[in-house]
């Protein structure tokens, strides 16, 4: 009589450990998806606080390398950071779980606001909520900049490259050119002896994207909607302002499906809601094609990020081990932080506008730097403060 085989204790332990890791990822990124206001820089700052400072899932250098890697590929940086973290913590299943958990809360909120917009022709006022949240966001980004800067500025060369990127940004040099230009300068100067000896790099990082051609169409179709957002997700580098340019070129000028007013409303919805700004696609999809359009648009713009991260994540340790590619990554790291600092300065001018917001920013900075208070609680407190100001004004 044969006995039925059973899993070994070690196999059960691995299964339980994987389930625990996936559960941690779901809870963390769902919470971040509901509370991560302020755009990619703030999202990345909040992720660093959670995965480096609190959970110790990686150190600052590894986190910084992931930030640099997300700048090497198209797509929304903060979403790709969530996907990278999920891959490291839970493998391919973790990649799917973390990215989806970060995207879904924002998608659901945008869907609700889209329904209101279509039914009533306007968006709900969120100025008072954002009034209290925005100065908190500036403090959160400042904490991340200082922490990551200690790792990114490795010497005089990277310090000067970071300063140069910062200055050139404010004289309107293209941010993508600055990002890869900073990486190239550090790579070349750090490897000058090898260049003189004729030892060229053996590791190449082909980064390219091509636009999917579409004929101008006036008639709406779900397939064109999906493919247009798939194209944008596959080739878009840069900030939300770059996203706006892509959306206008495709949906206002080429296809004629949106007016400028509708596009501005769509971008506003993406900016006032937590989570990735790319959920602007959800709003546009709902506006054009109802619930199916919202789902197709969301999948289309985010799908390339999952593919790019799955392909690039295993290569990051190899990139770091290569003298050429590692120095390129060092340059991109410091350039990305310089751009992040420049954007933070601009955001700060818009967010810190009166004595109340000054006090909120200072208190948040003290609580973050001195007492390491969880940034999600600060965001909540800032939102409540803004709403109370509205109620009692």
KOLKETOR-36638 format. One line per 2 residues: number of its first residue (from 1); their letters; for each residue x, y, z of C-alpha. Coordinates in pm, 1 decimal, always signed. Last residue first. Layout:
<sites>
NUM) a) X Y Z | ...
</sites>
This chain:
<sites>
393) xx) -1369.1 +8023.7 +677.8 | -1450.8 +7761.0 +939.6
391) xx) -1544.2 +7476.5 +706.1 | -1275.4 +7559.0 +446.2
389) xx) -995.3 +7577.6 +705.2 | -1121.1 +7249.9 +849.7
387) xx) -1092.3 +7091.1 +503.8 | -732.8 +7208.3 +462.4
385) xx) -635.4 +7085.5 +807.4 | -797.3 +6747.6 +740.4
383) xx) -594.5 +6712.5 +419.5 | -273.3 +6804.2 +599.4
381) xx) -339.9 +6551.0 +873.8 | -403.7 +6274.8 +620.2
379) xx) -82.7 +6358.5 +432.7 | +106.8 +6360.9 +763.1
377) xx) -36.6 +6023.4 +856.1 | +75.2 +5879.3 +519.0
375) xx) +424.8 +6022.0 +573.7 | +487.9 +5798.3 +875.0
373) xx) +659.2 +6006.2 +1145.7 | +1040.5 +5987.2 +1141.7
371) xx) +1072.0 +6184.5 +1468.3 | +1337.4 +6443.1 +1386.6
369) xx) +1346.2 +6456.8 +1006.9 | +982.0 +6372.2 +935.8
367) xx) +813.2 +6542.0 +1231.7 | +1034.1 +6850.5 +1190.7
365) xx) +968.0 +6868.2 +815.3 | +594.7 +6828.9 +868.4
363) xx) +589.4 +7109.1 +1126.9 | +781.2 +7337.4 +890.1
361) xx) +560.5 +7262.1 +588.2 | +236.9 +7305.4 +786.0
359) xx) +361.2 +7633.1 +936.8 | +448.4 +7771.3 +592.1
357) xx) +110.5 +7652.2 +461.9 | -69.0 +7845.2 +737.4
355) xx) +145.4 +8159.3 +694.0 | +70.8 +8189.5 +319.4
353) xx) +175.4 +8053.0 -20.9 | +370.2 +7732.5 +31.9
351) xx) +226.0 +7509.2 -242.0 | +293.7 +7703.7 -563.6
349) xx) +647.8 +7810.1 -474.2 | +711.2 +7465.2 -327.7
347) xx) +611.9 +7296.7 -652.8 | +876.4 +7495.1 -839.4
345) xx) +1143.0 +7414.6 -581.5 | +1037.2 +7048.3 -581.8
343) xx) +1064.1 +7038.3 -962.4 | +1423.6 +7159.6 -939.7
341) xx) +1507.5 +6910.0 -665.2 | +1362.2 +6620.8 -866.7
339) xx) +1563.0 +6733.2 -1167.2 | +1877.3 +6731.4 -952.4
337) xx) +1777.5 +6388.9 -816.7 | +1739.9 +6256.4 -1170.7
335) xx) +2080.8 +6397.5 -1265.4 | +2244.6 +6234.1 -962.0
333) xx) +2098.2 +5894.6 -1047.4 | +2160.7 +5931.6 -1422.9
331) xx) +2528.1 +5999.7 -1355.0 | +2562.9 +5703.1 -1121.9
329) xx) +2378.0 +5485.0 -1376.1 | +2629.9 +5581.2 -1644.5
327) xx) +2906.6 +5504.4 -1394.2 | +2759.7 +5157.6 -1344.0
325) xx) +2718.6 +5104.5 -1717.9 | +3085.5 +5170.3 -1782.0
323) xx) +3233.6 +5001.3 -1475.7 | +2997.9 +4705.1 -1513.6
321) xx) +2888.1 +4555.6 -1180.9 | +2598.9 +4805.2 -1141.3
319) xx) +2460.7 +4717.5 -1484.5 | +2484.3 +4347.6 -1400.2
317) xx) +2289.1 +4408.1 -1075.8 | +2026.1 +4604.4 -1278.2
315) xx) +1982.4 +4340.9 -1550.9 | +1729.7 +4128.1 -1359.5
313) xx) +1504.5 +4435.8 -1326.9 | +1513.2 +4538.2 -1696.0
311) xx) +1286.9 +4278.3 -1859.6 | +1017.4 +4257.5 -1590.9
309) xx) +1038.3 +4636.4 -1549.1 | +984.5 +4703.6 -1921.2
307) xx) +691.1 +4459.5 -1942.4 | +511.6 +4598.6 -1637.0
305) xx) +570.9 +4954.2 -1761.7 | +436.2 +4869.9 -2109.6
303) xx) +98.3 +4770.0 -1957.3 | +36.4 +5105.5 -1783.5
301) xx) -94.5 +5319.7 -2073.0 | -297.7 +5042.7 -2239.1
299) xx) -443.2 +4892.7 -1921.9 | -576.4 +5230.0 -1809.4
297) xx) -714.5 +5313.3 -2154.3 | -886.2 +4975.1 -2188.5
295) xx) -1045.6 +5003.3 -1843.0 | -1172.2 +5357.9 -1898.4
293) xx) -1303.2 +5272.7 -2245.4 | -1496.8 +4974.2 -2111.0
291) xx) -1650.5 +5199.9 -1838.4 | -1764.5 +5471.9 -2076.3
289) xx) -1603.8 +5514.3 -2416.3 | -1487.5 +5871.1 -2468.0
287) xx) -1524.3 +6028.4 -2124.0 | -1445.2 +5698.6 -1954.0
285) xx) -1123.9 +5659.7 -2155.3 | -1024.3 +6019.9 -2090.0
283) xx) -1073.6 +5976.4 -1715.6 | -883.4 +5647.2 -1704.7
281) xx) -599.8 +5797.8 -1911.0 | -558.3 +6070.7 -1648.9
279) xx) -469.9 +5765.4 -1442.7 | -117.8 +5848.8 -1566.2
277) xx) -83.4 +6084.8 -1269.4 | -4.0 +5778.7 -1056.1
275) xx) -150.1 +5761.8 -704.3 | -362.6 +6018.1 -524.7
273) xx) -616.9 +6238.4 -704.4 | -568.5 +6611.1 -766.6
271) xx) -324.6 +6563.7 -1056.1 | -515.1 +6309.0 -1264.2
269) xx) -838.0 +6506.6 -1226.0 | -661.1 +6823.0 -1339.6
267) xx) -520.2 +6638.8 -1643.8 | -869.7 +6533.2 -1747.5
265) xx) -1013.4 +6882.0 -1691.9 | -738.6 +7031.3 -1909.9
263) xx) -815.4 +6772.8 -2178.8 | -1189.1 +6848.1 -2166.3
261) xx) -1121.8 +7220.8 -2210.9 | -880.2 +7157.6 -2498.5
259) xx) -1154.5 +6963.2 -2676.5 | -1139.1 +6586.7 -2710.4
257) xx) -1196.0 +6328.4 -2985.9 | -1027.0 +6525.6 -3265.2
255) xx) -807.6 +6230.0 -3355.4 | -488.0 +6409.8 -3451.4
253) xx) -513.2 +6749.8 -3280.0 | -717.9 +6691.4 -2963.7
251) xx) -666.1 +6323.5 -2875.5 | -319.2 +6254.5 -3012.9
249) xx) -123.8 +6581.6 -2994.7 | -309.5 +6690.2 -2682.1
247) xx) -241.6 +6365.4 -2501.0 | +126.8 +6365.7 -2593.3
245) xx) +174.7 +6726.9 -2479.2 | -8.0 +6660.8 -2152.4
243) xx) +212.8 +6358.5 -2087.0 | +519.7 +6582.3 -2133.0
241) xx) +376.9 +6816.5 -1869.7 | +325.0 +6514.9 -1645.5
239) xx) +698.6 +6464.7 -1645.4 | +949.0 +6288.1 -1866.5
237) xx) +971.9 +5989.4 -2095.2 | +676.3 +5860.2 -2295.3
235) xx) +747.1 +5586.7 -2550.0 | +564.0 +5270.6 -2443.1
233) xx) +294.6 +5428.6 -2227.3 | +203.9 +5670.4 -2507.5
231) xx) +190.0 +5388.6 -2763.5 | -31.8 +5173.9 -2540.1
229) xx) -254.0 +5479.4 -2488.1 | -300.0 +5515.6 -2862.3
227) xx) -341.5 +5140.9 -2907.3 | -624.7 +5123.6 -2654.1
225) xx) -816.9 +5420.6 -2796.2 | -761.2 +5297.7 -3153.0
223) xx) -902.5 +4956.7 -3059.8 | -1197.5 +5108.4 -2874.4
221) xx) -1304.5 +5310.0 -3176.2 | -1422.4 +5670.6 -3207.0
219) xx) -1475.5 +5814.7 -3554.1 | -1268.4 +6123.5 -3638.5
217) xx) -958.0 +5927.8 -3733.7 | -614.0 +6052.9 -3834.2
215) xx) -408.5 +5756.2 -3943.7 | -198.8 +5598.9 -3673.9
213) xx) +173.3 +5535.0 -3662.4 | +313.5 +5361.9 -3355.1
211) xx) +589.9 +5587.5 -3230.4 | +929.4 +5434.3 -3177.3
209) xx) +1119.2 +5399.2 -2855.1 | +1485.0 +5353.2 -2783.7
207) xx) +1719.6 +5264.5 -2504.6 | +1998.0 +5034.1 -2614.0
205) xx) +2211.0 +4983.2 -2304.2 | +2543.2 +4841.7 -2416.2
203) xx) +2788.9 +4649.0 -2204.5 | +3131.8 +4584.9 -2353.2
201) xx) +3249.0 +4941.3 -2309.2 | +3553.9 +5058.4 -2506.4
199) xx) +3909.1 +4981.9 -2394.2 | +4120.2 +5198.2 -2626.8
197) xx) +4380.5 +5278.4 -2362.5 | +4282.3 +5646.2 -2365.0
195) xx) +3916.5 +5542.0 -2329.1 | +4005.3 +5318.5 -2035.7
193) xx) +4183.5 +5604.6 -1861.1 | +3884.6 +5832.5 -1931.0
191) xx) +3636.8 +5596.9 -1761.2 | +3508.2 +5825.5 -1486.1
189) xx) +3492.2 +6116.1 -1731.8 | +3296.0 +5922.4 -1994.3
187) xx) +3040.9 +5761.1 -1761.7 | +2988.3 +6079.9 -1558.9
185) xx) +2928.3 +6287.8 -1872.0 | +2702.0 +6021.7 -2029.5
183) xx) +2478.3 +5996.4 -1723.6 | +2439.1 +6371.7 -1701.1
181) xx) +2357.6 +6388.0 -2073.3 | +2103.5 +6109.3 -2028.7
179) xx) +1908.9 +6301.5 -1767.9 | +1977.5 +6647.2 -1908.6
177) xx) +1859.7 +6546.7 -2257.1 | +1543.2 +6403.3 -2102.6
175) xx) +1492.9 +6724.8 -1905.7 | +1514.2 +6949.8 -2213.0
173) xx) +1711.3 +7265.2 -2134.1 | +1477.0 +7536.7 -2008.1
171) xx) +1724.0 +7771.9 -1836.7 | +1606.8 +7638.7 -1500.4
169) xx) +1689.1 +7282.6 -1602.9 | +2040.2 +7392.2 -1698.8
167) xx) +2110.2 +7507.9 -1343.3 | +1992.5 +7183.5 -1180.1
165) xx) +2170.9 +6968.6 -1438.3 | +2494.4 +7159.8 -1371.7
163) xx) +2458.5 +7120.7 -996.0 | +2405.3 +6745.9 -1031.9
161) xx) +2702.2 +6717.2 -1268.9 | +2916.8 +6918.6 -1028.2
159) xx) +2828.1 +6693.3 -734.1 | +2873.0 +6379.7 -948.2
157) xx) +3226.8 +6488.1 -1035.3 | +3322.1 +6607.4 -685.8
155) xx) +3234.5 +6275.6 -525.1 | +2966.1 +6012.6 -464.6
153) xx) +2666.1 +6242.3 -476.1 | +2395.3 +5978.7 -526.2
151) xx) +2419.5 +5813.7 -185.4 | +2396.5 +6124.8 +32.5
149) xx) +2149.1 +6267.4 -219.8 | +1908.1 +5981.5 -150.8
147) xx) +1854.3 +6087.8 +209.2 | +1852.8 +6462.1 +137.3
145) xx) +1617.5 +6429.0 -159.1 | +1387.8 +6191.2 +30.5
143) xx) +1345.0 +6435.3 +319.6 | +1284.1 +6723.8 +78.2
141) xx) +1017.8 +6520.4 -103.3 | +827.9 +6461.6 +221.2
139) xx) +852.1 +6830.3 +318.8 | +713.8 +6938.7 -20.2
137) xx) +429.4 +6686.6 +10.1 | +325.5 +6829.7 +344.9
135) xx) +304.6 +7174.9 +182.2 | +67.7 +7028.1 -82.5
133) xx) -171.3 +6843.4 +150.0 | -337.6 +7134.9 +327.8
131) xx) -425.2 +7335.8 +16.0 | -497.9 +7010.3 -168.8
129) xx) -803.7 +6942.5 +43.2 | -917.1 +7302.5 +14.4
127) xx) -872.3 +7311.5 -363.7 | -1063.2 +6988.1 -427.2
125) xx) -1377.9 +7122.9 -589.8 | -1579.2 +6849.2 -760.4
123) xx) -1543.1 +6836.1 -1141.4 | -1804.9 +6972.0 -1380.5
121) xx) -2059.0 +6863.0 -1642.2 | -2304.8 +6705.5 -1399.5
119) xx) -2341.0 +6349.8 -1526.8 | -2014.8 +6321.5 -1724.7
117) xx) -1811.1 +6490.2 -1452.2 | -1970.4 +6288.1 -1171.0
115) xx) -1898.9 +5961.6 -1356.4 | -1541.8 +6076.7 -1422.5
113) xx) -1496.5 +6155.9 -1053.1 | -1597.5 +5799.3 -963.9
111) xx) -1368.1 +5656.0 -1232.5 | -1082.9 +5877.6 -1110.5
109) xx) -1124.6 +5737.5 -759.0 | -1133.8 +5379.7 -891.2
107) xx) -822.2 +5432.9 -1108.2 | -635.6 +5595.4 -820.0
105) xx) -708.3 +5294.4 -598.0 | -623.7 +5045.6 -880.0
103) xx) -275.7 +5172.0 -975.6 | -73.8 +5095.3 -660.2
101) xx) -236.6 +4755.7 -604.9 | -181.4 +4665.6 -971.3
99) xx) +187.4 +4748.6 -958.9 | +242.3 +4563.3 -632.3
97) xx) +46.8 +4249.8 -732.1 | +188.2 +4212.1 -1084.0
95) xx) +552.1 +4247.8 -976.5 | +487.4 +4037.2 -666.3
93) xx) +363.4 +3752.8 -886.8 | +681.7 +3783.7 -1094.4
91) xx) +900.7 +3763.0 -785.0 | +767.4 +3857.5 -443.4
89) xx) +994.6 +4112.5 -278.6 | +1224.0 +4205.6 -565.5
87) xx) +943.2 +4198.6 -822.2 | +709.4 +4397.1 -596.5
85) xx) +974.4 +4662.1 -541.6 | +1032.7 +4692.1 -916.8
83) xx) +656.9 +4724.1 -979.6 | +620.6 +4996.4 -716.1
81) xx) +921.3 +5178.4 -863.9 | +761.5 +5142.4 -1208.2
79) xx) +448.2 +5310.1 -1076.5 | +661.7 +5593.9 -936.4
77) xx) +848.6 +5639.8 -1264.6 | +551.3 +5651.9 -1502.8
75) xx) +660.9 +5514.7 -1843.0 | +964.8 +5497.4 -2065.7
73) xx) +1284.7 +5322.6 -1955.3 | +1619.6 +5458.8 -1838.5
71) xx) +1459.2 +5679.7 -1574.6 | +1313.4 +5370.2 -1407.6
69) xx) +1667.5 +5231.4 -1385.8 | +1790.4 +5541.6 -1202.9
67) xx) +1515.7 +5504.9 -942.2 | +1603.6 +5134.7 -913.8
65) xx) +1968.4 +5223.8 -858.8 | +1860.3 +5470.0 -589.4
63) xx) +1666.5 +5197.3 -409.5 | +1968.5 +4967.5 -426.7
61) xx) +2192.3 +5241.1 -287.5 | +1941.4 +5335.1 -18.0
59) xx) +1920.6 +4981.9 +119.3 | +1655.7 +4721.0 +45.0
57) xx) +1358.2 +4553.1 +215.6 | +1443.1 +4739.2 +535.8
55) xx) +1071.0 +4766.1 +628.8 | +1069.6 +5113.0 +783.7
53) xx) +1353.0 +5315.8 +634.5 | +1408.1 +5147.9 +298.1
51) xx) +1066.9 +5008.9 +190.6 | +829.6 +5255.5 +360.4
49) xx) +1023.3 +5583.4 +363.0 | +1157.4 +5512.5 +14.5
47) xx) +803.2 +5451.4 -107.6 | +689.6 +5786.2 +35.3
45) xx) +973.8 +5969.3 -140.9 | +898.2 +5785.7 -465.2
43) xx) +534.5 +5896.7 -444.0 | +636.6 +6255.7 -366.8
41) xx) +861.9 +6272.6 -672.4 | +600.3 +6096.9 -886.8
39) xx) +312.1 +6341.2 -819.0 | +181.1 +6510.2 -505.2
37) xx) -61.3 +6269.2 -341.8 | +23.3 +5913.4 -237.9
35) xx) -263.3 +5833.5 +4.3 | -497.9 +5587.1 -171.2
33) xx) -234.7 +5418.2 -388.5 | +7.2 +5421.1 -96.0
31) xx) -243.6 +5223.3 +110.1 | -304.7 +4978.8 -174.8
29) xx) +71.9 +4960.3 -218.7 | +143.4 +4858.4 +140.1
27) xx) -146.3 +4617.2 +189.1 | -93.6 +4434.5 -141.5
25) xx) +283.2 +4415.0 -97.1 | +256.8 +4275.2 +255.7
23) xx) +9.6 +4011.6 +135.5 | +245.5 +3914.6 -145.9
21) xx) +530.0 +3874.3 +102.8 | +313.5 +3663.6 +336.1
19) xx) +205.1 +3442.5 +46.2 | +570.2 +3397.6 -55.6
17) xx) +670.5 +3310.9 +302.5 | +384.5 +3061.6 +331.3
15) xx) +492.6 +2890.1 +10.8 | +857.4 +2886.9 +118.8
13) xx) +764.7 +2744.5 +457.3 | +548.2 +2476.7 +295.2
11) xx) +839.4 +2375.0 +73.8 | +1071.0 +2363.0 +376.3
9) xx) +820.7 +2148.0 +566.9 | +816.5 +1898.9 +276.9
7) xx) +504.7 +1869.1 +67.1 | +310.8 +1546.2 +90.3
5) xx) +325.7 +1212.7 -85.1 | +29.4 +977.7 -51.3
3) xx) +132.8 +642.9 +99.0 | +155.7 +330.0 -109.8
1) x) +0.0 +0.0 +0.0
</sites>
